[in-house]
Amino acid sequence: NEWAARDERIIAMELPHQGVSKTLQAGLAIGRGKFFARMDSDDISYPRRFEAQIRHLEDNPDCILVGTAYDFLTDGKLTPGYELPRRRTYVPGHREGVFVCTPTNMMRAEAARRVGFREQFESAEDSDFLQRILRFGAIDNLSEVLLAYL
């Protein structure tokens, strides 16, 4: 609420516990920007994350979603520089494995709203979402480390 009072671009929402999918849907419904960034409350975005991802999406119109390389923090120990494949495109009938670190996701909001998050996949809403949004464009991963995944 404090940040929202200082910056009109920020919308503070207080929702009852309703699961990840419903909460993500609420964020998509209220958001006003061209892009939608996903991040979990225990992760840390590095200062240039949004700048780099927005630039990539603007420079690559065929890219629908962009993730980043990330550092992994567990038990207070940082393992630097996890990278994932640079690009995935849709192949009919083919189910991809993990190809983007969910809290690094930034996507085109219009496509995210069209695809949406489905409650019946609550424990795997991110995988379900990625498989479906891939039909609208490529998914890229930046090689730059822009998040600490906790």
TAZI-V887499 format. One line per field, one symbol per residue. phi: phi as a letter, one per 30 degrees, with the letter a starting at -180 (. if undefined). A space follows every 10 residues. Layout:
BEGIN
phi = ???
END
This chain:
BEGIN
phi = .ddddcbddc cdbcbddbjd dddddddddc dcddbbccac dccbddeced edddeddddb dddcabcbda cccbhicccd idccedbbbd beiccdddba dedcdbbdde dddddiccdd cedbdddddd dddedcldcc bddddbaccc
END
